[in-house]
Amino acid sequence: MRVSAAERTMNYIVLIVFAVFALGPILSIVAMALGPRIGAPSGLHLGNLAQAWSIGGFGTSLVNSVVVAAIVVVCSIVLSLGTGYAFGTMRFPGSSVLFALFLLGLMIPAEAVVIPLFFDLRAVGLTDTYAAIALPQIAQSVAFGTFWLRSQFRSMPRDLIEAAALDGASPLQTLTRILVPASRPAIVTLVVLVFMWTWNEFLIALVMTPSGHPRTAPLGLANFQGQYTADRALLASGAIIVALPMVVLYLFLQRHFIRGMLEGASKG
């Protein structure tokens, strides 16, 4: 099917319009972050980033966010691989009911359970710890990861799994040596999504750490309240510092991420 010059031109126009809508807010935040503060002369002010780093205490909070994100991503991916493999390739009594219970994790918002969960974690002495921030997010991520990887493993050729069993491969070997390498784009997509959700999480990190320690990067923006609330340049600089790790991760894994999203859309 040939595409005419008019259709090609219209496609480019539509893409440019969507690009402007997507990049416009980002570029405006960057311009605001590098612009003058209140009462400062106009020009490029790179020092805003350094001052925002100091006021927000991002040296410590970014490390805390990396630790929490690493815990959540690793635990969520490992658990989701196991549950997705079980629901996607095995048939056992009660599998439909159990899978429906996992799907409840996608339907119940964190705001509905965060307060009771806080009292439960406080009762066992886990508040103000990495575990208090990570465990609720692991539970949320495993629910989505099970749904995501179940669809991926169900789309794999059944003959491939049966051939591995005939060759004497155990279920664990079939998962780690055959299904995981073949599902790399879907797994990478899940890694990026879980990392992004964990990195941006504000409510759970705020409620589960009443003392303010360990403070994650999004909570560092709370340091700009009070005398810095009206200083949009510092707020924008802090927002850029918080968002930069996600941007770097996405740029590094974008090829696998887009491939995984397209494969997931075609299977859906």
N, C-alpha and C positions, 0 to 999 in steps of 0.2 A: 504494500500500500504506500503510494507516494504522497508526500506532504507538500502542499503548494507553498509558494513563497508567502502568501498572505497568512496562511495558517501558522507557518513558522514564525512570522513576525508577531502575530497575536500571542503565540506561546511565550515569546521572549518578553512581550509587554506585561503579560500576566505574572511571569516570574519576577520581573523587575519590581512590579507593584508589591508583590508579597515580600520581596527582599527588603524594600523600603519600610514596610510595616514591621518586619522582624528586627531590622538593624537600627531603625530610628530610635527607639527607646534606649538601646544599648549605647549608641553613639552619644545620645544626649547625656546619659549618666557619666560617660567618660569625659565629655566636655565640661560637665559640671565639676567633676572631681579635679580636673586640671585647671579650672578657672580660678578667679580670685576669691578669697574669703571676704567676709563682711569688712569693709573699710580698707581692703588691700588694693593696690594698684592693679590695673588690668594686665594681662599677659599669661604666660604659661607658668604654673606653679607646681612643679614636681614635688616640692616639699610637703604638699598636702598629704601625700601618701605616707611619708615618713611620720608625720605628726599623727595621722589617723592610726597608724600601726602602734604608736606609743600610747595614745589615749585609750584605744580599744583593748590593749593588752593582748594583741593577736599572736605574739610570740608563743605564749602558753596555750591560748585557746585553740590555735590551729593544730598544735601537737595533740591536744585532747581530742579534737575532731578527727584527726587521722587515726588515733588509737581506736576510738569508737567505731569509725567507719570500717577499719580493718577487721575488728571483731564481728561486726554485723555482716559484712560482705562474706567473709570466710565461712562463718557458721551458717548463714542463710544458703549459700551456694551448695555446701556439702549436704545439708539437710534436704534441700530442694531436689538435689540429684537423686537422693535415695527415695524420697516420696514420689517424685515425678516418674522415676523408673518403675516403682511398684504399681502405681495407678495406670501408667501408660502401657506396660507390657505384661502385667499379670492379672489374672482373674481369681478372686478369692471372695468368700462370703463376707458380705457387709461392705464391699469396696465402694459401692455407690453412696451408701450412707456416710462413710468416712470421708469421701471426697466432698460431699455436700457440707460436712462440718468444716473442712478446710476452706471452702468457698465463703463460709460465714466470716472468715477473717478479712475478706475483701469488702464485706458489706457493713461491718460494724466500725464506725469512725473512732479514732483514738480519743476524741473528746468525750465520748460516752463512757469510757472505762478508765481514763487516766487517774481520776481521783481515787476510786476504790483500789486501783492497782498501786497507787502511792502508799496507801495504808498497809496493804499486804507486804510490800517491799520494806517498808519501815519496820514492820513487825519482825522481820527476819534480819534486820540490820544491814540492808543493802542500799539504802538511800545515800546520796552523796558519793556514789562509786560509779566506775565505768559500767559495771553490770546493771545498775539501775537504769542507765540510759540505753544500753545495748539490748537487754533482754526483750523489752516490749517491741523494739523495732525488728528484732530477729523473728518474733512471732508474726508480725505483720508481713515481713518480707517472705517468709516461708509459705504463707498462704498464696501469695502471688506467684512465687517461684514454682510451687507445686503445680498450679494451673498452667503456667507457661511451659514448663518442661514436660508435663504430661502430654500436652499437644505436640511437642517436638518429638518425643519418643514414640507416640502413637503413629506418627507419620513415617517413621522408619520402616523399611521393608521387613516384613515378618520373617522372610526367608533368611535374612542376615542374622537374626537372633537365633533361629533354629539351627543354622549352620554352625554357629559358635557353640551351641550346646552339644551338637554331634561331635565336634572336635574336642569335647571334654572341658570346655571353658565353664567356670562357675558363674553364677549370676553377677558377682562382683567383678570378675574379669571381663564379662561381656559388657558391663557398664563402663569400666575404666578404659578398656583397650579398644572398644569398637564404637559404642554409642557416644561417649564423650568427645573423642576426636572428630566424629562426624557431625556433632552438634556444636562445634566451637562458636559459630556466629551467634547462635541463640544464647549460649552461655555468656558470651562477652556482652551481649545486649542486656542480659539480666544483671551482670556485674555493674554495668554503667547505671542502670536504673536504680538498683539498690543503693549504690554509692551516692547517687544524686539525692534520693529520698532521705538517706541517713544524714548526709551533709547539711541538708536544708532544714532538718527537723528542729523545731523551736520549742513546741509545747512540752513534749516529753522531757527534753533536756532541762527546761525551766522548772517543771514540777518536781522532777525526781532529784533535783539538787538544790534543796532549800537554802543551804549555806553558800551557794554560788560556786562550789568546787566539786568536781571538775567542770569548769565553764567551757562550753564549746564555742566555735567561731560565731554562729548566728547570735548567741547570747552576748558576744563581745560588742555587738552594735548597741546593746542597752547602755553601755558606758557613755554614749553620746547624748543621753538625756540631760535635761537641766540646762546648763549654760551653753551646751553645744547643739541643742535641738534646732535652733534657727540657722545653724551654720551648715548649709546644704553641701558645701564643698567637702567638708570633713565626712559628712554622712555618706556622700557618694563615694568618697575614697575608701571608706570602710566597707561599703557594699562591694566595691571592686575587689578588695582584698579577700573577702569571703567567697566571692564567686569565681575567682581566678583558678583555684585548684580543679573545680569542676570543668571549666573550659579547657584546661590543659589535658585532663583525662579524656574528655570527649574528642579533642583534636587528635590525640594519640590513638584512640580506638575507633574513630569514626567509620572507617571502612567496614570493620566487622559489625559495628552497631547498625549501620544502615542496611547491610546485608541481612542481619538477623531480623530487623524490623520488617523488611520486605518479605522474607520467608515466612515470618509469623502472620503477616497479612494475607499471603497467598493460601496458607493452611487454614486460616480462619474462614 
